[in-house]
Amino acid sequence: MLDYNVDLAGVPFEERSFGVKEAAKILGISRTRVFEKIGTGALRSYKDGGSRRVTGKALKLYRESLEAEAEAQAA
């Protein structure tokens, strides 16, 4: 039986894994948009059984790429 009360307090954000719904909430976009970003390769993910997962590291890299793009456009 799975223990859903696992304490992740000591696990760094980059090492955590999130479902698409959670990733969408973190990024402030819709689930559909997350799947679009995954499909284009802008957001890396992996399959775990029937679930699509996104790591904290992938979310951080995606946000950094958006910031870099915005800075480049502003220059």
Residue, then its C-alpha position, 0 to 999 in steps of 0.5 A: m500500500l502506498d503512503y500518501n503522507v510522505d514528508l517532502a519538506g527536505v526534498p529540493f524543488e528541482e528533485r520533485s515530480f509533478g503531475v500535469k495538473e500540478a505543473a499547470k498550477i505552478l506555472g499559472i497556465s492551463r493543463t491544455r497549455v502544459f500539454e502544448k508546451i510538452g508537445t513542442g518540446a518547450l517543457r520536458s516531461y516523462k511518462d510513468g505508467g499512464s501518468r505524464r510527469v514534469t520535474g521541478k528542474a524542467l519547470k525551472l528550466y522552462r521559466e528561465s527560458l521564458e525570462a531569457e526570451a523576454e530579456a532578449q526581446a526587451a534589448 
